[in-house]
Amino acid sequence: MTTNSFKNACIYGAGAIGGWLGAGLAGAGCNVSVVARGATLPALQADGLRLNKAGAVTSHPVTASANPADLGVQDLVIVAVKAPALLEVAHHIAPLIGPNTVVLTAMNGVPWWFFQGFGGALENTALKA
């Protein structure tokens, strides 16, 4: 798979970073879907991803759902959630992943439990995160 073959891309978490990446992908011609929750979900369903760049607002329609299974297998999945939400994402991301899916993380922070089950000298070290 080449970088030009991402026809279907899913953003898992449409905050500032995920929304910006999704708008860029949509602007480049990708079919973008979004896994979202709370007030973000109906806003995305109604208005799509909106990007305000120096006063110029662009809007990109997307398919948005709280349930990843509604969106199907993707070519690219970008996980753009805060680190503490990673475990929840891991439990629900499978319906988006196929044999050729590329998964990219765009997360902030490293969770305190990062070294749990890591092995070696850092095994069970807790990070001050």
Secondary structure, DSSP 8 states (H G I E B T S, - for coil): --TT---EEEEE--SHHHHHHHHHHHHTT-EEEEE--TTHHHHHHHH-EEEEETTEEEEE--EEES-GGGT---SEEEE-SBGGGHHHHHHH-GGG--TT-EEEE--BS--TTTTTT--GGGTT-----
